[in-house]
């Protein structure tokens, strides 16, 4: 088996009760079968056994019933870390599976990971190792052959993305053009006509998502009012937003993250371009949230950028419907 992971993967450490946005609130925490059996034997009263997840406290924050007021987990305090189910033990670690390959990443929906990624100035390196383990899964032969091609393309695109001698907007334009060509070659069709979205259309698409709580849609609403009070701004070229002298480096890291983590996963639905544009679109979305904040307050700190990044990723990454809906929309509403 081959394993691939970013150079900062093993440096992650949870900050527990010091976390500004706990992963123990906002969503249902699914429990794996082995842990569910163990919890049933222990007769834990914090589990919804019919749904296979932890109970929530009923507040608007949807806090896990095991989460103490001090931000620590009651289960760990009483039983130690071995009590954790796979979801709690693994987060924010993420794994994409391909034949004979496991690709590991850390989700930027975690504030610690967001800070680790956005405070670095150099490109991420990706480490590889192999062992003799066999792959027990069965895979579609065609999908895995496409994965091999797409993986090679991804490394090429990551190299392009870090060409700092070229404006970020142009790097993204070339990136999307390259993936569009890749899609057309596999589909064996000429370039099809697509809708071309402006800045406001890309931003307002987020309003169609499902949300973990009321805070993010409220943020979208306030941001939209600030951003698009000037009607001309909403009609601008979305890629032009990326050429921000203060933010382009961090926006590059965001695109790099999504490109590494998710592009190859498009082998399973063949929306190669849609996923590539989602990677770029994520940076555009976060940039617009930052712009709206800067309009309202006159300033934008590093912690603001990190906060908008993990809040955004929290809504997108951990909702399969949001990812699929966004990928499909990006496929039909092409920037280039």
KARAHU-V598863 format. One record per backbone hydrogen bond with DSSP energy under -0.5 kcal/mol. CO is the residue of the C=O (numbers start at 0). NH is the residue of the N-H. Records with the same first field share a line. If there is no record, write none. Layout:
# KARAHU-V598863
CO=NH + NH
This chain:
# KARAHU-V598863
0=130
1=101
2=128
3=103
4=126
5=8
7=10
8=11
14=17
15=18
21=24
23=63
27=29
28=53
31=35
32=36
33=37
34=38
35=39
36=40
37=41
38=42 + 43
39=42
43=46
45=54
46=48
47=51 + 52
51=30
52=47
54=64
58=61
60=25
61=25
62=56
63=66
65=67 + 73
67=70
71=67 + 73
72=76
73=77
74=78
75=79
79=82
80=83
84=88
85=89
86=90
89=92
91=106
93=104
95=102
97=100
99=1
100=97
101=3 + 103
102=95
103=5
104=93
106=109
109=113
110=114
111=115
112=116
113=117
114=118
116=119
124=6 + 126
126=4
128=2
133=135
139=143
140=144
141=145
142=146
143=147
144=148
145=149
146=150
147=151
148=152
149=153
150=154
151=155
152=156
153=157
154=158
155=159
156=160
157=161
159=162
161=163
162=165
166=170
167=171
168=172
169=173
170=174
171=175
172=176
173=177
174=178
175=179
176=180
177=181
178=182
179=183
180=184
181=185
182=186
183=187 + 188
194=196 + 333
197=201
198=202
199=203
200=204
202=205
203=206
204=207
205=208
212=216
213=217
214=218
215=219
216=220
217=221
218=222
219=223
220=224
221=225
222=226
223=227
228=230
229=232 + 233
230=234
231=234
232=235
233=199
235=198
236=239
237=240
238=241
239=242
241=243
242=244
243=247
246=250
247=251
248=252
249=253
250=254
251=255
252=256
253=257
254=258
255=259
256=260
257=261 + 262
258=262
261=264 + 265
262=265
263=266
264=267
265=268 + 269
269=271
270=274
271=275
272=276
273=277
274=278
275=279
276=280
277=281
278=282
279=283
280=284
281=285
282=286
283=287
284=288
285=289
286=290
287=291
288=292
289=293
290=294
291=295
292=296
293=297
300=304
301=305
302=306
303=307
304=308
305=309
306=310
307=311
308=312
309=313
310=314
311=314 + 315
312=316 + 317
313=317
315=318
318=322
319=323
320=324
321=325
322=326
323=327
324=328
325=329
326=330
327=331
328=332
331=194
